[in-house]
Amino acid sequence: MNASSAHLAAASALLLSLTASAAALAQSEPAALVDQHHCMFCHTRDAPFLAPSFQQIAQRYRNVPDAQLVLEQKLRVGGTAHWGDMAMPLPPDRGGPLTPEDAHTLIRWVLSQ
Ligand code: HEC
C-alpha cells in the first residue's frame, strides 16, 4: 500500500464510523429497503423535492394516533394525493411488491425523522 492509498483507507474508515454513529442516533435507516424501493428518488430527509421530505411527513403526522397504520396501508395500496396533486406511485412502479412487514419498517423509520 502506498502513502496515498493508506490515506484513503484511513479517511474511509473515519467516514464509516461517523456514518455509523449518526445512524445510531436516529431510528436506524432500513437502507436496503429504501434502496430497493427507490424512496430517495423522490423524497429526501429534510428538503421537499419531488415529494414532501420525510421530516415534513413525520411532522405532519406527529399527533395523529393511527398514522403508522394509515401510512403503511397507503404505501402498499395507494390513495389520493393530499400534499400536492401527484399521488405516490404504487409498489410495482417503485421497485416491486412491498410486504406488510417492510411497509411497517419503512413507515416507522419515516415517522422517526
Ligand atoms: C416516484 C416518486 C416517489 C417515490 C419513489 C416514493 N414516493 Fe413517497 N411520495 C411521493 C409523493 C408525490 C408523495 C405525496 C403524495 C400525496 O400528496 O399524498 C409521497 C408521499 C409519501 C408519504 C406521505 C403519504 C401521506 O399520505 O401523507 C410517505 C409516508 C411516503 N411518501 C413514503 C415513501 C417511502 C417509504 C418510499 C419508498 C418505499 C416512497 N415514499 C417512495 C412520491 C414518491
Boltz pocket constraint, residues with backbone or C-beta under 6 A from the ligand:
constraints:
  - pocket:
      binder: B
      contacts: [[A, 33], [A, 34], [A, 37], [A, 38], [A, 39], [A, 40], [A, 41], [A, 42], [A, 43], [A, 50], [A, 51], [A, 52], [A, 57], [A, 71], [A, 74], [A, 75], [A, 80], [A, 81], [A, 82], [A, 83], [A, 84], [A, 85], [A, 86], [A, 87], [A, 88], [A, 89], [A, 94], [A, 106], [A, 107], [A, 110]]
      max_distance: 6.0
